[in-house]
């Protein structure tokens, strides 16, 4: 079975799209009895089609939908386009709310900064509205472009899995039910119903890597990349499940933000997951050093994390030199990307900051079993040079500060829900050629803008 035949499998006829969508949604569950779905809607063809498909599916389940339109205000016409989209969706019985962003400035990494701001606004809106599921309109061509970008950047086997069909975050579930649907099918679905959409001119800007890759993919069969992402996704899912089992068997993660391991060899993926978590990094480390340390663990520093020997075990602690500078203390703030402050500070105490315990750790050596390297990295409350509190050590200068605590909350857990590739549609057959072969002879483009891919 060749990749061209696989393309036919992955593209249901326009008339069958609602039935195929229902199959995809069934694979993305579980859902509550009467599901309420939030939909990220740009007004383009893909997200407009998604809104209609989701509306009909949710209504059939006794639930409902809510569209959220993010206006970045990065283009003069964006506000007008958001208004048009909201009115169009309302006429289709899809309630819509516009989320207006402010503060985004043009400059380096604009696409990445805009993506982060967009997801933050969508997550906040879902949390406020009580929505657990947020549907995203990424389709087969988006997945092919993502995989192509990962190939060009040599992002490793995990990156070749592309975007997951389901991503579990702290607040919501991100669902991508259209990952095997070519965009032409979605446009045909709207055209058959006489429904218009908004065309974003940035989707034609050749300065963006994704746009340049899209032009290249029109001259090849992108479904071979989609098929490759499914195979890589299945492998990644199995690896992440094995990592979770390994972590449960051998690792202890303490609330002070340190991890304990028995001495001896460890799976590379297990060590990478722990280093990412203890360091509060968005992505796990890679490279030869990681492989060597997993085979023969020893005292070392890797990706902002120190590996120590302590009481016959290995201990992973944050590298002090890599920690974030002090920040103003307030309820809910996260310092060093890992420690969140909970509880209210006493009134009338202005200027309190969160920073590392540092040299003051010598005062607590006898009161803690943690080695000095770990003590020095604990979050503490400071007023200038005065140490006010070290919640992890139950130290507080006054009674009011005893109610304040820090929670170890890195961006990614060491083991969460395993990667989930899309299923529920007729999946494309395995491609005969690898992603690298499709892009053979294509040098890594210069002037790359934004992030390597959709990462959530």
C-alpha positions, 0 to 999 in steps of 0.5 A: 500500500503506497502513500498515495493510497493512504491519502485516499484513506485519510480524506473522507468525502465531504458528505461523510465528514460529520460521521468521520468527525464523530469517530475521531471525537469518540477516540478523544474521550472520555467526555462528560454526559453532556459535553461542553466544548470550547473551540479556538476559532480564528475565523479561517476555513479550518476553525470555522468548519471545526466549529460547525462539526463540533456544534453538531456533535455536542448538540447530539450529545446533549451538550453545547459549544462556545467559540473563543476568538483571539484578537492579537491586534498585530494587524490593522484589520484583526479587530474587524475580522474578529467581529465579522467572525463572531457575527458569522458564528452567532448566525450559525448558532455558535456563541462566540467571545472575542479575547483581545490581547494587548502588549504584543510588540513586533520583534524577535520570536513574535510568532512564539510570543503570540502563540504563548499569549494566545494559549494563555488567553484561551486557557484563562477563558476556559477556566473562567467558563468551566470548559474542560475541553478546548478544540483546535483546528489543526489539520493534516497539512498543519501536521505535515508542516510541523513534521517538516520543521522538526526534520529540518531542525533535527528535533529527535524521535519524539519531535517527529511525532508531531502534534498530539491528538490530545494534550493534557494541561494543568487546566484543560484538555487540548483536542485536535480531531482534524489531524488526518483531514486535508484542508481542501476537505474542510473548505469543501465542507463550508462551500457546500453549505455556502459559508464564508471564512476569513483569509489571514494574509500572514498565511501567505507571508514567505518570510515565515518558515511554515509558509515556505514549507507549505509551498514545498509540500504542495509539490509532494504528498504531505500524507507520507509525513502524516503517516510518519508522524503517526508511527513516530507518535505510537513509538513516543506513546510507548516510550512515555508509558515505559518512562512513567513505569520506570519513574514510579518504580525507582524515583522519588520527587520531593516537594523541595524540588529535588529527585532521588534515584538509586545508584546504577544505570537508568533509562535515558528517557527516565533521566531526561524526564527528571532533569527536565522536571527538576530544572523546570525546563519546557523540553527535555535535554538530549545529546551524548552527555545525557546518554553517557550519564544514564549508562553510568550516573556520576556527579555532573551538571546537565541542563541546569540540574546538578547530579550529586551523590547523597547517602548512597543514592543519586540526588538531582537538584537545581543548579544554583548558577542557573536559577532565576533572579529574585522576583516580587512576591505575590500570591500565585507567582511562580519563581524560577519556573518551578516554585509557585507561592501560595497564601497571602502575604501580610499587609503592610510588608512592601518590597518582599521578594522571592529568591534562593536561600543561597548563603543563608543555607548554612543556618539550617544545615543541622535542621535539614537532611538535605545537602548544602547544594539542595538547601541553597536552591530552596525558595525563600522570602526576603526583605532586602537582605533580611531573611523572612521565611523558608517555608520548606524548612518551616522557618518564618520570622512571624506568625503571619508568614507561617501561612505562606508556602511554596508548591513545586510546580514545573511546567511539565510533570516528569510523567503525565498522560502519554502522547496520543496520536490521532485515531478514530479515522481510517489512518493513512498507510505507512509511508514508503519514504521517510520524512528525511527523504521527502526533504532530501537536498533541502537545506535548513532555511535561514531567517526562521521565525517563531517556534518550531511547531505547534507544541501544545 
